[in-house]
Amino acid sequence: MKLSLYQRLSLSLFLVFLIIAGFFYFWSQQIEQSTRFESEQRLHLSLAANLASDNPLLQQGVFDHQALKNLFHSLMILGPAFEFYFVDAKGKILTYSADKSQVKRESIDLVPILKLLRNQASLPIYGDDPRNETRKKIFSAAPVFNGDNLQGYLYVIVTGEQYDDAFAQLQPHKAVELSLLLFVGGIIFLFVLLLGLFKYFTDPLRQLTQDMTRFKEAGFDKSKVQLRKWQQSSSNEVHQLGCVFEQMVEQIDNQLERLQQADIHRRELLAHFSHDLRTPLASLQGYIETIALKGDVLAKDEQQRFIGTALKNAQQLKKLIDQIFELAHLEDGQVSLNLETFNLAELIWDIVAKFSLQAQRKNIRLQVLPEQCHVQVYSDIGKIERVLSNLLENALRHTPENGEILIEIKESIDASNNQCQISVKDNGTGIKAEEVAYIFDARYRASNAIEDKGKHTGLGLAITKRLLELLQSDIRVNSQLGQGTTFAFNVRKVAVN
């Protein structure tokens, strides 16, 4: 389950507070206990030494253990917090004032005693507690001699069991005070860490804001600003937002580039076609003005000739404008497809019939192979009709009289290949090899193009290429100068059961 930014912040704050509170509690407990024990041990550091030097029994080397036991009992009545023990030179407990069941050890470790006597460690120093097999307590100790011989050690537990019981009764009050201190300290630490935590979580958001600001100031031009990379697989919402922003920048940059290219292309088209637009307009204007100014003196047949010429110029102008708009529409990518299944041969024969009269004028033979074909294809019938019409019109224009144009349908032999090839072949003028790559550019005309009586705009092949790109097909050209040209493209074939 992915947590939101708010949930992560809340959970992090709660965990940090618990960690800080727990750490502060145990740390304060350790500090308080260590300080208390150090002060107690320092205060009673010479207690055992004073007893050993002032008491006659201990001065004599402790031969009367019963008398020493009574002494320890009296001292424990006067000081309930203390526990007195006499141990031999090896650490064995010899004398104490307590019930035998209360003393759990038979001997104690002498290493802490020697460290205390030799001042080899810092306070507090903990020694074995005779009343517990594992517990350590602070103590005071002094050696006991008989002449020059070491008899043992006076071992005094400074915080005995009665001290522990009394301290335990005060713990609830201390707990309240400590809890209050813990609360105040926790709030302060929480506030400080809260600032750091919010900075950690909001830093990516600040970076994203900076990226957006820089991108805006750069005029939404990606090339003018260096944006940081965001983690693609991160579960952090800010990083995910950064990735989306990265994609948005790429999309904006691509769209701006396409718009700039479209604008450049539009300007080029306007520059290229300005002459073609002015020529029929000027001619149309000239003939109409002549009729308007000299209509009364012109003969009727001359008036009809002027009107016919003006009409041809108007038709040429309309065709040019229609093709310019069609090409611009295709360039902008705003054309929709109406895909359907249709009989390819029927469409081709309809197109041949449309151009048969034009072919007869030049005595050009239009041939379809195979003549009988039942191939079903899946495409946009209107756009395929436009492509074939452009190719056939181009072939008629570049094929001399008594020539031949062949439209051929080839089905793939491979059953797994669902493509069908359509080719339009003529035996006309052909195209130079170095000019083949440019024939689909708007307004380009080959150097050997035939100047026929009918004016043409030169946009047919450019429109054809854009239409086939829209249909996800490409057009192929095979041409030999003086022998003719073949244009071919593929359409998707539909299997007939």
C-alpha positions as CSV (number, residue, x, y, z in Angstrom):
1,M,0.0,0.0,0.0
2,K,1.4,3.4,-1.0
3,L,1.2,6.1,1.5
4,S,0.4,9.7,0.6
5,L,2.7,12.6,1.4
6,Y,0.5,13.7,4.3
7,Q,0.5,10.1,5.7
8,R,4.2,9.8,5.4
9,L,4.7,13.1,7.1
10,S,2.4,12.2,10.0
11,L,3.9,8.7,10.4
12,S,7.4,10.1,10.3
13,L,6.6,12.7,12.9
14,F,5.0,10.2,15.2
15,L,8.0,7.8,14.9
16,V,10.5,10.6,15.4
17,F,8.6,11.7,18.5
18,L,8.6,8.2,19.9
19,I,12.3,7.7,19.2
20,I,13.2,11.1,20.7
21,A,11.0,10.5,23.8
22,G,12.4,7.1,24.4
23,F,16.0,8.2,23.9
24,F,15.5,11.2,26.1
25,Y,13.9,9.2,28.8
26,F,16.5,6.5,29.0
27,W,19.3,9.0,28.6
28,S,18.0,11.2,31.4
29,Q,17.5,8.1,33.6
30,Q,21.1,7.0,33.0
31,I,22.5,10.5,33.6
32,E,20.4,10.9,36.8
33,Q,21.4,7.5,38.2
34,S,25.0,8.0,37.3
35,T,25.1,11.4,38.9
36,R,23.3,10.3,42.0
37,F,25.6,7.3,42.5
38,E,28.7,9.3,41.9
39,S,27.7,11.9,44.5
40,E,26.8,9.2,47.0
41,Q,30.0,7.3,46.5
42,R,32.2,10.5,46.6
43,L,30.4,11.6,49.8
44,H,31.0,8.2,51.6
45,L,34.4,7.5,50.0
46,S,36.3,7.6,53.3
47,L,33.5,6.0,55.4
48,A,35.2,2.5,55.5
49,A,38.6,4.0,56.1
50,N,37.4,6.1,59.0
51,L,35.7,3.1,60.6
52,A,38.8,0.9,60.2
53,S,41.1,3.5,61.8
54,D,38.7,4.6,64.6
55,N,37.2,1.2,65.8
56,P,39.4,-0.9,68.2
57,L,38.1,-4.2,66.8
58,L,39.2,-3.4,63.3
59,Q,42.5,-1.9,64.6
60,Q,43.3,-5.2,66.2
61,G,42.8,-7.2,63.0
62,V,39.3,-8.6,63.8
63,F,39.6,-11.7,65.9
64,D,36.2,-11.4,67.5
65,H,33.7,-11.8,64.7
66,Q,30.7,-11.8,66.9
67,A,31.6,-8.5,68.4
68,L,32.2,-7.2,64.9
69,K,28.7,-8.5,63.8
70,N,27.2,-6.5,66.7
71,L,29.1,-3.4,65.7
72,F,27.8,-3.8,62.1
73,H,24.2,-4.1,63.5
74,S,24.5,-0.9,65.6
75,L,26.0,1.0,62.6
76,M,23.1,-0.2,60.3
77,I,20.6,1.0,62.9
78,L,22.2,4.5,62.8
79,G,22.6,4.4,59.0
80,P,19.8,2.3,57.5
81,A,21.1,3.0,53.9
82,F,24.4,1.1,54.6
83,E,25.3,-2.6,54.6
84,F,28.6,-3.6,56.3
85,Y,30.6,-6.7,55.4
86,F,34.0,-8.0,56.4
87,V,35.8,-10.1,53.7
88,D,39.1,-11.8,53.8
89,A,42.1,-11.1,51.6
90,K,40.6,-13.4,48.9
91,G,37.2,-11.8,48.9
92,K,35.3,-14.4,51.0
93,I,32.6,-12.9,53.1
94,L,33.3,-13.6,56.8
95,T,31.1,-11.3,58.9
96,Y,27.9,-9.3,58.3
97,S,24.7,-8.4,60.2
98,A,21.8,-9.9,58.4
99,D,19.9,-13.1,58.0
100,K,21.8,-15.8,56.2
101,S,19.0,-16.2,53.7
102,Q,19.4,-12.6,52.6
103,V,23.0,-13.0,51.6
104,K,23.3,-14.7,48.2
105,R,27.0,-14.6,47.7
106,E,29.8,-16.4,49.6
107,S,32.5,-14.1,48.1
108,I,32.9,-10.9,46.1
109,D,35.2,-9.8,43.4
110,L,38.2,-7.8,44.8
111,V,39.0,-6.0,41.5
112,P,36.6,-3.1,42.0
113,I,37.8,-2.7,45.6
114,L,41.5,-2.5,44.5
115,K,40.5,0.0,41.7
116,L,38.8,2.2,44.3
117,L,41.7,2.0,46.8
118,R,44.3,2.7,44.1
119,N,42.2,5.4,42.5
120,Q,42.5,3.6,39.1
121,A,39.0,4.4,37.8
122,S,36.6,7.3,37.7
123,L,33.5,7.3,39.9
124,P,31.1,5.7,40.2
125,I,32.8,2.3,40.7
126,Y,30.4,-0.6,41.1
127,G,31.1,-3.7,43.2
128,D,29.3,-7.0,43.8
129,D,26.1,-6.8,45.9
130,P,26.3,-9.7,48.5
131,R,22.5,-9.8,48.6
132,N,22.1,-10.4,44.9
133,E,24.0,-12.8,42.6
134,T,24.1,-10.4,39.6
135,R,23.5,-6.9,40.9
136,K,26.3,-4.3,41.2
137,K,26.2,-1.4,43.7
138,I,28.4,1.5,44.8
139,F,30.5,1.0,47.9
140,S,33.2,2.2,50.2
141,A,36.1,0.0,51.2
142,A,39.2,-0.1,53.4
143,P,41.9,-2.6,54.1
144,V,42.2,-4.2,57.6
145,F,45.7,-5.1,58.9
146,N,47.0,-7.0,61.9
147,G,50.4,-5.4,62.2
148,D,51.8,-5.6,58.7
149,N,49.7,-8.5,57.7
150,L,46.5,-7.9,55.6
151,Q,43.6,-9.6,57.3
152,G,40.9,-8.5,54.8
153,Y,38.7,-5.6,53.8
154,L,35.9,-3.6,55.4
155,Y,33.3,-3.5,52.5
156,V,30.4,-1.1,52.9
157,I,27.5,-1.0,50.5
158,V,26.5,2.7,50.4
159,T,23.0,2.2,48.9
160,G,21.6,-0.9,50.5
161,E,18.2,-2.6,50.2
162,Q,16.5,-0.2,52.7
163,Y,17.8,2.7,50.6
164,D,16.4,1.1,47.4
165,D,13.0,0.6,49.1
166,A,12.9,4.2,50.2
167,F,13.9,5.4,46.8
168,A,11.3,3.2,45.1
169,Q,8.6,4.9,47.1
170,L,9.7,8.3,45.8
171,Q,9.8,7.1,42.1
172,P,6.2,8.1,41.3
173,H,6.9,11.7,42.2
174,K,10.2,11.6,40.3
175,A,8.4,10.0,37.3
176,V,5.9,13.0,37.2
177,E,8.8,15.5,37.2
178,L,10.7,13.5,34.7
179,S,7.7,13.1,32.5
180,L,7.1,16.9,32.5
181,L,10.8,17.5,31.7
182,L,10.6,14.8,29.0
183,F,7.5,16.4,27.5
184,V,9.1,19.9,27.3
185,G,12.3,18.5,25.9
186,G,10.4,16.3,23.4
187,I,8.4,19.3,22.2
188,I,11.6,21.3,21.7
189,F,13.4,18.5,19.9
190,L,10.2,17.7,17.9
191,F,10.0,21.3,16.7
192,V,13.6,21.3,15.6
193,L,13.3,18.0,13.8
194,L,9.9,19.0,12.4
195,L,11.6,21.8,10.6
196,G,14.3,19.5,9.2
197,L,11.7,16.9,8.3
198,F,9.5,19.3,6.4
199,K,12.5,20.6,4.6
200,Y,13.5,17.1,3.6
201,F,10.0,16.3,2.2
202,T,9.3,19.7,0.7
203,D,12.8,20.1,-0.9
204,P,11.7,18.1,-4.1
205,L,8.6,20.4,-4.3
206,R,10.8,23.4,-4.1
207,Q,13.1,22.0,-6.8
208,L,10.1,21.3,-9.0
209,T,8.8,24.9,-8.5
210,Q,12.3,26.2,-9.5
211,D,12.2,24.0,-12.7
212,M,8.8,25.3,-13.6
213,T,9.8,28.9,-13.0
214,R,13.0,28.6,-15.1
215,F,11.1,26.9,-17.9
216,K,8.6,29.7,-17.9
217,E,11.3,32.4,-17.9
218,A,13.0,30.6,-20.8
219,G,9.9,31.1,-22.9
220,F,8.9,27.4,-22.7
221,D,12.0,26.6,-24.7
222,K,13.6,23.5,-23.4
223,S,16.9,24.1,-25.1
224,K,17.5,27.3,-23.1
225,V,17.2,25.7,-19.6
226,Q,18.7,22.8,-17.8
227,L,16.1,20.8,-16.0
228,R,16.9,18.1,-13.4
229,K,16.1,14.4,-13.9
230,W,13.4,12.9,-11.7
231,Q,13.2,9.2,-10.5
232,Q,10.9,7.3,-12.8
233,S,10.1,4.4,-10.4
234,S,9.8,6.5,-7.2
235,S,6.6,6.2,-5.0
236,N,7.1,9.8,-3.9
237,E,4.2,11.9,-5.3
238,V,6.5,14.9,-5.9
239,H,8.9,12.8,-7.9
240,Q,5.9,11.4,-9.9
241,L,4.8,15.0,-10.5
242,G,8.3,15.8,-11.6
243,C,8.2,13.0,-14.1
244,V,4.9,14.2,-15.4
245,F,6.3,17.7,-15.7
246,E,9.3,16.3,-17.6
247,Q,6.9,14.6,-20.1
248,M,4.9,17.7,-20.4
249,V,8.0,19.7,-21.2
250,E,8.9,17.2,-23.9
251,Q,5.4,17.4,-25.3
252,I,5.4,21.2,-25.3
253,D,8.8,21.3,-26.9
254,N,7.7,18.9,-29.6
255,Q,4.5,20.9,-30.2
256,L,6.4,24.1,-30.4
257,E,8.9,22.6,-32.8
258,R,6.1,21.3,-35.0
259,L,4.4,24.7,-34.9
260,Q,7.6,26.4,-35.9
261,Q,8.2,23.9,-38.7
262,A,4.6,24.3,-39.9
263,D,5.0,28.1,-39.8
264,I,8.2,27.9,-41.8
265,H,6.5,25.5,-44.3
266,R,3.5,27.8,-44.6
267,R,5.7,30.7,-45.3
268,E,7.6,28.8,-47.9
269,L,4.4,27.7,-49.5
270,L,3.0,31.2,-49.6
271,A,6.3,32.4,-51.1
272,H,6.3,29.6,-53.7
273,F,2.7,30.0,-54.7
274,S,2.5,33.8,-54.7
275,H,3.4,33.9,-58.4
276,D,1.0,31.1,-59.3
277,L,-1.8,33.0,-57.4
278,R,-0.9,36.3,-59.0
279,T,-0.7,35.0,-62.5
280,P,-4.3,33.7,-62.9
281,L,-5.7,36.6,-60.8
282,A,-3.9,39.2,-63.0
283,S,-5.1,37.4,-66.2
284,L,-8.6,37.1,-64.8
285,Q,-8.7,40.7,-63.8
286,G,-7.3,41.8,-67.2
287,Y,-10.0,40.0,-69.2
288,I,-12.8,41.1,-67.0
289,E,-11.6,44.7,-67.1
290,T,-11.4,44.5,-70.9
291,I,-14.9,43.2,-71.2
292,A,-16.1,45.9,-68.7
293,L,-14.4,48.7,-70.6
294,K,-14.8,47.6,-74.2
295,G,-17.8,45.3,-74.0
296,D,-19.8,47.5,-76.4
297,V,-17.1,47.6,-79.2
298,L,-16.0,43.9,-78.9
299,A,-17.5,41.4,-81.2
300,K,-19.7,38.7,-79.7
301,D,-17.2,35.8,-80.5
302,E,-14.4,37.9,-79.0
303,Q,-16.4,38.5,-75.9
304,Q,-17.1,34.8,-75.6
305,R,-13.3,34.1,-76.0
306,F,-12.4,36.6,-73.3
307,I,-15.1,35.1,-70.9
308,G,-13.9,31.6,-71.6
309,T,-10.3,32.5,-70.9
310,A,-11.3,34.3,-67.7
311,L,-13.3,31.2,-66.7
312,K,-10.3,28.9,-67.2
313,N,-8.2,31.2,-65.1
314,A,-10.8,31.2,-62.4
315,Q,-10.9,27.4,-62.5
316,Q,-7.1,27.2,-62.4
317,L,-7.1,29.6,-59.4
318,K,-9.8,27.5,-57.6
319,K,-7.8,24.3,-58.2
320,L,-4.6,25.8,-56.9
321,I,-6.3,27.2,-53.8
322,D,-8.1,23.9,-53.1
323,Q,-4.7,22.0,-53.3
324,I,-3.0,24.5,-51.1
325,F,-5.6,24.1,-48.4
326,E,-5.6,20.3,-48.8
327,L,-1.8,20.2,-48.4
328,A,-1.9,22.5,-45.4
329,H,-4.6,20.4,-43.9
330,L,-2.5,17.3,-44.3
331,E,0.6,19.0,-42.9
332,D,-1.3,20.0,-39.8
333,G,-2.3,16.4,-39.2
334,Q,-6.0,17.3,-38.8
335,V,-7.3,14.7,-41.3
336,S,-9.4,11.8,-40.1
337,L,-9.6,8.4,-41.6
338,N,-12.7,6.5,-42.6
339,L,-11.4,2.9,-42.9
340,E,-13.6,0.4,-44.7
341,T,-13.4,-2.8,-46.8
342,F,-13.9,-2.3,-50.6
343,N,-13.2,-3.9,-53.9
344,L,-9.9,-2.4,-55.2
345,A,-10.5,-3.3,-58.9
346,E,-13.9,-1.5,-59.0
347,L,-12.3,1.6,-57.6
348,I,-9.5,1.5,-60.2
349,W,-11.9,1.0,-63.1
350,D,-13.9,4.0,-61.9
351,I,-10.8,6.2,-61.9
352,V,-9.8,4.9,-65.3
353,A,-13.2,5.9,-66.6
354,K,-12.8,9.4,-65.2
355,F,-9.6,9.9,-67.1
356,S,-10.5,8.0,-70.3
357,L,-11.5,11.2,-72.2
358,Q,-8.3,13.0,-71.3
359,A,-6.3,9.9,-72.4
360,Q,-8.2,9.7,-75.7
361,R,-7.2,13.3,-76.6
362,K,-3.5,12.2,-76.5
363,N,-4.3,8.7,-77.9
364,I,-2.8,7.2,-74.7
365,R,-3.8,3.6,-73.8
366,L,-4.9,3.0,-70.2
367,Q,-4.5,-0.6,-69.2
368,V,-5.4,-2.4,-65.9
369,L,-3.8,-5.7,-65.0
370,P,-5.3,-8.1,-64.2
371,E,-8.5,-7.0,-65.9
372,Q,-10.5,-9.3,-63.6
373,C,-9.6,-8.9,-60.0
374,H,-11.6,-9.5,-56.8
375,V,-9.1,-8.2,-54.2
376,Q,-10.7,-6.7,-51.1
377,V,-8.6,-4.1,-49.2
378,Y,-9.1,-2.3,-45.9
379,S,-8.4,1.4,-46.2
380,D,-9.9,4.9,-46.7
381,I,-11.5,4.6,-50.2
382,G,-11.6,8.4,-50.6
383,K,-7.9,8.9,-49.9
384,I,-6.9,5.9,-52.1
385,E,-9.0,7.4,-54.9
386,R,-7.2,10.8,-54.5
387,V,-3.8,9.1,-54.5
388,L,-4.5,7.1,-57.7
389,S,-6.1,10.1,-59.4
390,N,-3.0,12.2,-58.7
391,L,-0.7,9.5,-60.0
392,L,-2.7,8.9,-63.1
393,E,-3.0,12.7,-63.8
394,N,0.8,13.0,-63.4
395,A,1.4,10.0,-65.7
396,L,-1.0,11.5,-68.4
397,R,0.8,14.8,-68.2
398,H,4.3,13.3,-68.7
399,T,3.4,10.6,-71.3
400,P,3.6,11.7,-74.9
401,E,0.9,11.0,-77.5
402,N,0.4,7.3,-78.5
403,G,1.9,6.3,-75.1
404,E,0.7,3.7,-72.6
405,I,-0.1,3.8,-68.9
406,L,-0.4,0.5,-66.9
407,I,-2.1,0.2,-63.5
408,E,-1.2,-3.1,-62.0
409,I,-2.4,-4.9,-58.9
410,K,0.0,-7.5,-57.4
411,E,-1.0,-9.8,-54.6
412,S,1.6,-11.3,-52.3
413,I,2.3,-15.0,-52.8
414,D,3.2,-15.3,-49.1
415,A,-0.1,-16.0,-47.2
416,S,1.3,-14.4,-44.0
417,N,1.8,-11.1,-45.9
418,N,-1.5,-9.2,-46.0
419,Q,-0.3,-6.4,-48.3
420,C,-1.3,-5.7,-51.8
421,Q,0.8,-3.6,-54.2
422,I,-0.6,-1.0,-56.6
423,S,1.6,0.4,-59.2
424,V,1.1,3.1,-61.9
425,K,3.6,2.8,-64.8
426,D,4.0,5.0,-67.8
427,N,6.5,5.1,-70.8
428,G,6.9,8.9,-70.7
429,T,9.8,11.2,-70.2
430,G,11.1,9.7,-67.0
431,I,13.0,11.5,-64.2
432,K,16.7,12.1,-63.7
433,A,18.2,9.9,-61.0
434,E,19.5,13.0,-59.0
435,E,16.0,14.5,-59.1
436,V,14.0,11.5,-57.8
437,A,14.5,12.4,-54.1
438,Y,12.9,15.9,-54.6
439,I,9.9,15.1,-56.7
440,F,7.6,15.0,-53.6
441,D,8.5,18.4,-52.4
442,A,5.8,21.0,-52.9
443,R,6.3,23.1,-56.1
444,Y,9.3,21.1,-57.3
445,R,9.3,20.4,-61.0
446,A,11.8,18.2,-62.8
447,S,14.1,19.8,-65.3
448,N,12.6,17.8,-68.2
449,A,9.0,18.4,-67.2
450,I,6.7,18.7,-70.2
451,E,5.0,22.0,-70.7
452,D,1.5,21.0,-71.7
453,K,-1.3,23.3,-72.6
454,G,-3.1,22.8,-69.3
455,K,-1.6,24.6,-66.3
456,H,-0.9,22.5,-63.2
457,T,0.1,23.5,-59.7
458,G,2.8,20.8,-59.0
459,L,1.2,19.8,-55.7
460,G,-0.1,16.4,-56.7
461,L,2.8,14.3,-55.7
462,A,3.3,16.2,-52.4
463,I,-0.3,15.6,-51.5
464,T,0.0,11.9,-52.6
465,K,3.0,11.4,-50.3
466,R,1.2,13.0,-47.3
467,L,-2.0,10.9,-47.9
468,L,0.0,7.6,-48.0
469,E,1.9,8.6,-44.8
470,L,-1.5,9.1,-43.2
471,L,-2.5,5.6,-44.3
472,Q,0.8,4.3,-42.9
473,S,2.2,3.4,-46.3
474,D,5.1,4.7,-48.3
475,I,5.4,5.4,-52.0
476,R,8.3,4.0,-54.1
477,V,9.6,5.4,-57.4
478,N,11.5,3.7,-60.1
479,S,12.3,5.9,-63.1
480,Q,14.7,5.9,-66.1
481,L,15.2,9.0,-68.1
482,G,13.5,8.7,-71.5
483,Q,11.8,5.4,-70.7
484,G,9.2,6.1,-68.1
485,T,8.4,6.1,-64.4
486,T,6.7,3.7,-62.0
487,F,5.1,4.7,-58.7
488,A,4.1,1.9,-56.3
489,F,2.6,1.7,-52.9
490,N,0.9,-1.0,-50.6
491,V,-2.5,-1.3,-49.1
492,R,-3.8,-3.8,-46.5
493,K,-5.5,-6.8,-48.1
494,V,-8.5,-8.5,-46.5
495,A,-8.8,-12.2,-46.7
496,V,-11.9,-13.5,-48.5
497,N,-13.5,-16.7,-47.1
